[in-house]
């Protein structure tokens, strides 16, 4: 009952957010997603203990499950068709996922060093140990779930309130992600930077389509409902992949000893995507893909992302550490600004017709989670027609090595008997140079494809690649 009530409150808060966006014009004008609005309201109500039988612990677990479901659904969804055939689309997906993955790697190894030195400088007056600055990538690059997990590991080594510090970082990261990401998305829609830009009409700002504009179908009906509903069939595939992900994790844990095997086993979302790719491949070989509808699968991805974002906000229980809040805010502001500069500078040089969508997704992933990035992409690409959402999932492959060794090193640093900060300084610095070199050597960065500050696209200006002329620059 506690789990069901907690999830039901998430649904209720999303409805509240939807109403607020439709009725409160400033919220519609900044295109704030209903899941974020509802999540912020739910966050306040949760911390005030005003939602009966809603459990922060249950919501934290739900965030993990929804996170995995979203990636399974992405894996089950076929790659979008594009100009140049399937080969060209696959090439673009590989390039985009590699580029974004290596940029994430760079920030994951660099931001803990930044956090350490910033807290070292500003935290002395507040009696804050600089070790807490090392926790920033768990929040900004991964989200509240990982912040709590790794914070608990550090706290077990004798560092008090590490979990609360990590969750606070994550909350600030979410505010950065949407507080700056939504205005960026709106600017891109106005200036035609997005591949499928639309004029921002009243039904876009309110988030509700009137009957005359309800033209798009939800998906194809591929099964006879007297036997099985088409949505039940697609959710059944998700369930099958989830089971496969759990057992794939157990297999990896058995085959790979020690901390690395445990880390692989805990990455259910990535294991789920791998299983989903395998299931889709087998369905193709057995001629069963004719019963699978990618449009409907995309809606499942969208549903899980909306619920995940709202639940993530509501699961955060901030017990503010008053004496540390000032150095924490200073550190988050500096790291956030640097992250924004990197995301824009490199994102607009990845090379492709959806670099703006990639930049939004990268910004969301560098300050929240991959689903946060997908939520920002959905503002400018609501039907997920670009390759950017698929790349957001595939980029995890290139994030894997960094995801494994950085938490391990930081965990060792937290234990005075095992290592010193010199270890992460050396490893982090070398890793940053390696990933930066990969971007150059593999030609994952080049000339600008768009200029965010000038509001100019160097690809879409002269190319009309949609039936409605969505490729041209649009203004109010």
Secondary structure as UniProt FT lines:
FT   HELIX           2..23
FT   HELIX           25..29
FT   TURN            30..31
FT   HELIX           34..47
FT   TURN            48..49
FT   TURN            52..53
FT   HELIX           56..76
FT   TURN            83..84
FT   HELIX           85..122
FT   HELIX           124..126
FT   HELIX           130..135
FT   HELIX           136..140
FT   TURN            141..142
FT   HELIX           144..156
FT   TURN            157..158
FT   TURN            160..161
FT   HELIX           162..191
FT   TURN            195..196
FT   HELIX           202..206
FT   HELIX           211..213
FT   TURN            225..227
FT   HELIX           230..255
FT   HELIX           258..266
FT   HELIX           268..285
FT   TURN            286..287
FT   HELIX           289..291
FT   HELIX           294..315
FT   HELIX           322..324
FT   HELIX           325..347
FT   TURN            348..349
FT   TURN            353..354
FT   HELIX           355..367
FT   HELIX           370..380
FT   TURN            382..383
FT   HELIX           388..414
FT   TURN            416..418
FT   HELIX           421..441
FT   TURN            442..443
FT   STRAND          450..451
FT   TURN            452..455
FT   STRAND          456..457
FT   TURN            467..468
FT   TURN            470..471
//
